[in-house]
């Protein structure tokens, strides 16, 4: 079950009109924190992200299943999570315990800064330069005046330091 703080943050993002992937990011952040705190481990950074996305879908975030570059199994699991999010049925305590115990035997390393950085770089490298550029442009557009101003000031400071 996601923490109350995560549910509130995702709900705030939804009210602000942010995308489902942004809302789901709150759940992924929570999962990474759980691994870092030692609540449980994961086999890979991808698994930690997948658990977060699954929790988001089950909590009612309308994050669609991946369309391409995903196995049939991944797509089916995502659709199953979306249906579970619509129904609000409790997971059996026995199954929850089994999952938790299995994850406790896994590593904490995949939630480290370097591992997540590596995962982000490889994920970005798989996208076309056009897609990356479009994402950057959209980020700049949807940032809002205050954050855009802060980013411009930071960029100016960085340029000054490098010059």
Secondary structure, 3 states (H helix, E strand, C coil): CCCHHHHHHHHHHHHCCCCHHHHHHHHHHHHHHHHHHCCCCECCHHHHHHHHHHHHHHCCCCCCCCCCCCCHHHHHHHHHHHHHHHHCCCCCHHHHHHHHHHHHCCECHHHCHHHHHHHHHHHHHCCCHHHHHHHHHHHHHHCCHHHHHHHHHHHHHHHHHHC
